[in-house]
Amino acid sequence: MLTEDEMERTPGMPSVEINANGTPHPDGPWILYNVRVTVAERAQLVRPPHGLVDAWVWNVSTVGSTGPGGVADIREAVAEKVKVFVAAYWAANSKK
């Protein structure tokens, strides 16, 4: 993990975003949810309009449904995707 200062000094200014959203199902007592873990870096557009944008360089996500009070299920889905990210990070950044 980088501090904000380290991130700003690292080429591409990498960042990790963990996002979880839920909404009630219109036809029943369920909650529909999605979970996403994304790594983004700053990228230079080479075609007009030229400029810097945040570009996803790695992503894992899932969708699901749970019953009322199923916040634990959503937390478990977040934890599973964070574990996937951590494994991918160490696979790409381990000292050989």
Secondary structure, 3 states (H helix, E strand, C coil): CCCHHHHHHCCCCCEEEEEEEEEECCCCCCEEEEEEEEEEEEEEECCCCCEEEEEEEEEEEEEEEECCCCHHHHHHHHHHHHHHHHHHHHHHHCCC
